[in-house]
Amino acid sequence: MDAQAIKAELLKCERDYWQSIKDQNPEAARRLTDFPCIIAGAQGVATMDEKTFGAMMNGGPSQLRDFKLADDAQVRLLTDEVAIVAYKVHEDLTVEGQPLTLEAADASVWIKRGGQWQCALHTESLAGDRFGRDRRQAH
């Protein structure tokens, strides 16, 4: 398989993952996940086993209404079975009953097991000043 085909396949996996969250389809997300999966973001770092992952997918204060992955995603194939995908994402959410729009940069590590790509690590960084100056309270 050539590099462009692999990139397209991995980006489809990312979109399918996001779509499973939007559709509230934990089974589809589970099939795309390599357990234990590591997740890192503004909330910290966590290792998710299948039980914890299922609980996270079935509840919580937010719902993804829509998303758009940027067209300039970066994909690096490390081996035939390990790849890194990084991209910007626009998210429309409902959080605690209120609409919220986020811009973020996400990255995932994908591992191919049994012919299927699965996400072993996912990170999300909210867009903004890298030093957090845009989040400081005015004095």
N, C-alpha and C positions, 0 to 999 in steps of 0.2 A: 504494500500500500504506500502511495507517495505521501509526502509531507502535507500537501494541501488537503488530501482526503482525510488524513488523520486529524488535522486541525478542524475540519468541518465536522467530523465525528465527535470530537471532544466538545466543540461549541454546542453541538446538538445535545450532548449529555448535560451541559450546564443549563441550557434552556429548558430541557425536560425536568431537571431538578427544580428550577424556579417555578415551572408550571405546576409541578406536584404540590409545591407549597401554596401557590395561588388557589389550586383546586382543592386544597385540604385533603390530599391523597397520600397518607403516610405510607401506604404499601408501595406506591411508585417511588417515593423518596428512599424507602428502605432498600429497594432493589438496586438503587444507584449509590449506596453507601457501603464502604468497607469498614467493618466494625473491629475494634473500637475506633471511632472517628474522632479526630481532634478538631475543635472549633476554637478560633481566637477572634476577638473583636473588642469593642468598647467595654463589654461586660466582663472581660477577662479571658481566661483560657480554661477549656473543659475537655475532658475525654468522655465521649458518649458511647455507652454500650447500647444494645438494641432496646432494652427496656426503658432506659432514660430517654433515648431518642424518640421512642413511641409516645412517651408521656409529653415530651416537648412538642411533638407534632400535633397532638390531640388537644392541646390547651394553650392558654397563654393570653396575654392582654392585647395581642395584635393580630391583624389579618392582612395579608398581602392582597391588594386589589388589582395591581398591575405592575409590570416591570418592563424595562427595556435594557438590554445589554448593548454597549457601544460597539460599533463596527470595527474598532481598532484593537481588538483583543490580541494578546500575545500568547503564543503556545510554544512550549519547548519540550520536545521529546527527549527524555534522558536515556531511556532504553526502549525496547519494543513494548515494554509493559508498564512504564512509568512516565508520566507527563505532568507538566506544570501549565496551568491556564490562568491568565490574569486579565482583568477587564474592568472597565467602569460600568456601573449599573445605576439606573434611575429607578426608584421604588416609590410607588403610591401605596400607602398603608392606611389602615384604621388602627389607632392605638388608644386603648381605653375609651373607645367611642368617638374619638376625634380624628379627622383626616390629618395625615402627615406625609410629606414628600421628602425623600432622602436622595442624596447623591453620594455614591460610595465607590471605592476601589476594592475589588474582591480578587482573591487568588485561591486556587484549589490545586491539590495534588491528586492526580488520578492514577489508579493502579488497575491493570487489566488482569482479571481473574476469570478463568474459564471462558475466555473469549468476550467478556463484558467489562467495560470500564466502570470502576467504582471509585467514589470520592473518599480519600483517606484523611484529608486535611482541608479545611475551608477557613479562610480569614476574611474579615470585612473591616475596612477602615473608612470611617465617615470622611467625606470630602471637606476640605477646609485648610486653614493654616496649619502647617506641620508642627508648630509649636503650641497650638491651641489658643493663640491670641484672639481668634474670632469667637471664642467661647467664654472669654473673661467678662466678668461683671464690670460695668462702668463705675468708676469711683467718683 
